Amino acid sequence: MTAPRGIETAAELGLLSCPHCGTVWREAADGEPCARCGTRMHRRKPHSIQRTWAYLIAACIMYLPANLLPVMITKSLLGSQYDTILSGVIYFWVSGAYGLAAIIFIASFLVPLFKLSALILLAVLAQRHSDWRQLERARLYHMLEIIGRWSMLDVFVVSLLAGLVRIQGFAEISAGVGIAAFGAVVVLTMMASLSFDPRLSWDSRNTIPAEEHERNMPNKEQGA
Amino acid sequence: MTEQDKTPPLAEPVVVRRRNWLPSLIWFIPIVAALVGIALVARILMERGPEVVLTFKTAEGLEAGKTAVKYKDVQIGTVQTIRLASDRSHVRVQVQLTKEAKSFTAEDTRFWVVRPRLDTSGISGLGTLLSGAYIGADAGSSSETVSEFTGLEAPPIVTRDASGKQFLLRARDVGSLGIGSPVYFRRIKVGQLAAYELDADGRGVTLRVFVNAPYDKFVGANTRFWHASGLDVELNASGVKLRTQSLATIVLGGIAFQAPDDAMGPTAQENTIFALAQDETTAMKQPDGPSQTLLLYFNQSLRGLSPGAVVDFRGVEIGEVKSIGVEFDRLANQFRMPVLIQVYPDRLRRDIGDGPGESRYTQLDRLKFLVDKGLRAQLRTGNLLTGQIYVALDFFPRAAPVKVDITQNPIELPTVPSGLEEIQAQLGDIARKLNKVPFDEIGRDLRKTLGTLNKTLVGAEQLAASLKNDVSPEMTAAMKDVRKTLNNADKTLADDSPLQQDMRQTLQEVTRAANSLRILTDYLERHPESLLRGKPEDKKQ
């Protein structure tokens, strides 16, 4: 919370950096293309909060089927088995593989949940221009980016198994609907964290009325 | 580093228009996600069928969330939860049926657990050894639906989709049959025993057999069913015959059916009641018709006679002994042995070959007539070794005439003592007569007689002695004389005796004389005149 006291932000100084080549322009207007690479420059990512919310809501919706529907269907001589993420965790835990259970639980259940809740927190605080624990929020965002790439673990496991275990009649593993939902959750949370502009965390009510800018700023870019 | 100083107002109007709808495009993503989610939920909800609760004695092999409910090996539901009933007497299994399994909530639907099972019909459910138990279902046809079912402990033998017919068999006991025991027709397995239950009065059992289509059409009104269990060994003049339906029936038992002479009659309706005979011979016998109970009184020991013993008529079994007892006859002041027998007059009639005129007489009239003809009951020894006896009905024309009281129930049939009994009685009579003989007097007389005889004999002896002393020397002398005479005679007659030679000479002379005589006669014949005139030569000369 005590982070940026006395530090002038680029926005306050009227500087704009190109998100692509990193060139900093002075007195550039928002939405102007970078003279070097042509990328449009914005003081803050346009509609960042809005996009983040959209992705977050979609991810939240998909999070339910991801956890409720079976991710892996094991068909073997002993019958077919439908495993959801949590039933797999329970299975490993009950059968004594605590480490494995913990890994799956953390990677496939806690991490997406953490990402979702963290992003929601960040988005809410950014929207309210709160200056509450701004430094921690920045670190939190950084952490999200790091762990985000690990959350596809389950998808990899299932797709690998589905490809490898295909012994006709004896054992067959196929992916369930849940894994698609799970993949969607991962992708959507990544999109959400991508579309979230971490700089918003530093904008507080006391600082520049970035909000006003963002609201009124002409937005010509569609691609992003 | 040079920036074009664009004036914001210039760019603004262009952008404002777009700004209204472009960012909202992003909201399609959650909308799509929501749609997908709703679609998934909807699909799951759509696939969900009714939820039912099954109660079983044990949840052995069942697993919540895993165990499937199958019909024709198609999964129609999954076990959701397994709970113990509040009184701990059974388990309650909650099952989520699929949508197409809606009809399985009919009131008469049956559920059972399919486990590996070894029973009389073989091994079943072997597949579940690996895959684990599942719940089998047999859809009912009732229009009433319920949500709670009592599960069967054993799979039903006959499911509703099986085509065929069910028949009821009445038997004295189940024998070695079990649920699933095969039913054979000409040694082909055509069905099985579906169920059996004790009759309400406990006097027999009713078996429910199911005959599969198309064999059910071979069950006719005349069809007979019999126990095909075990071995049927028959020993007769042509040797030993061993009969069995199949190897399995030796161990497991079975039922066979066939119509006598293959005249099965009209095809039997479902649930027709048949009798189950003990063996094929019994089954193929013509029906016995009504039975007649008769009462016999014997005045002899009934040792060796037991209820169930044969009543026969000249070797043909016509009934059996129902009960034996003993009672005191006040009038005659003696014990007598009542024996109740049950005879089947039809068996007798068939053997007699009664014609169509049978309706003229009632059963009782006929019996009376037969008794008048001398029909009596008698106890006879059936087996000398074991002393088993049986009741024989036969005609004894010389038996004392007896009046039959046909108003009595049961009718009393007169009896005659058995052959052995008769001999015994006669022997007794003889002994009694012998007893009456005055052996003492006879003995005394005899002794007297013997004394006299002795004297007589002594006299005879003396006589003989005197004979010996006086007569025999004379006799010897006489004999010697006789021999001398004979010797003389012998000498006289010998070849070389003078008498013989004289005789021979004499005879030769006689022969010669005879020859001369013949010549003379011949001459005379030719010359008869010579008698008068003499020889002619003499004349000539």
HADDOCK unambig.tbl for C-alpha pairs under 7 A between the chains (distance, minus, plus):
assign (segid A and resid 47 and name CA) (segid B and resid 23 and name CA) 6.88 0.50 0.50
assign (segid A and resid 51 and name CA) (segid B and resid 26 and name CA) 6.17 0.50 0.50
assign (segid A and resid 54 and name CA) (segid B and resid 26 and name CA) 6.37 0.50 0.50
assign (segid A and resid 54 and name CA) (segid B and resid 27 and name CA) 5.41 0.50 0.50
assign (segid A and resid 54 and name CA) (segid B and resid 29 and name CA) 6.58 0.50 0.50
assign (segid A and resid 54 and name CA) (segid B and resid 30 and name CA) 5.66 0.50 0.50
assign (segid A and resid 55 and name CA) (segid B and resid 29 and name CA) 6.71 0.50 0.50
assign (segid A and resid 55 and name CA) (segid B and resid 30 and name CA) 6.44 0.50 0.50
assign (segid A and resid 57 and name CA) (segid B and resid 30 and name CA) 5.71 0.50 0.50
assign (segid A and resid 58 and name CA) (segid B and resid 29 and name CA) 6.23 0.50 0.50
assign (segid A and resid 58 and name CA) (segid B and resid 30 and name CA) 3.85 0.50 0.50
assign (segid A and resid 58 and name CA) (segid B and resid 33 and name CA) 5.15 0.50 0.50
assign (segid A and resid 58 and name CA) (segid B and resid 34 and name CA) 6.80 0.50 0.50
assign (segid A and resid 61 and name CA) (segid B and resid 33 and name CA) 6.31 0.50 0.50
assign (segid A and resid 61 and name CA) (segid B and resid 34 and name CA) 6.05 0.50 0.50
assign (segid A and resid 61 and name CA) (segid B and resid 37 and name CA) 6.62 0.50 0.50
assign (segid A and resid 62 and name CA) (segid B and resid 33 and name CA) 6.36 0.50 0.50
assign (segid A and resid 62 and name CA) (segid B and resid 37 and name CA) 6.51 0.50 0.50
assign (segid A and resid 65 and name CA) (segid B and resid 37 and name CA) 6.86 0.50 0.50
assign (segid A and resid 77 and name CA) (segid B and resid 130 and name CA) 6.69 0.50 0.50
assign (segid A and resid 77 and name CA) (segid B and resid 131 and name CA) 6.43 0.50 0.50
assign (segid A and resid 78 and name CA) (segid B and resid 130 and name CA) 5.08 0.50 0.50
assign (segid A and resid 78 and name CA) (segid B and resid 131 and name CA) 3.84 0.50 0.50
assign (segid A and resid 78 and name CA) (segid B and resid 132 and name CA) 6.99 0.50 0.50
assign (segid A and resid 79 and name CA) (segid B and resid 131 and name CA) 4.99 0.50 0.50
assign (segid A and resid 218 and name CA) (segid B and resid 12 and name CA) 6.21 0.50 0.50
assign (segid A and resid 218 and name CA) (segid B and resid 15 and name CA) 5.51 0.50 0.50
assign (segid A and resid 218 and name CA) (segid B and resid 16 and name CA) 6.69 0.50 0.50
assign (segid A and resid 219 and name CA) (segid B and resid 15 and name CA) 6.49 0.50 0.50
assign (segid A and resid 219 and name CA) (segid B and resid 19 and name CA) 6.74 0.50 0.50
assign (segid A and resid 220 and name CA) (segid B and resid 15 and name CA) 6.50 0.50 0.50
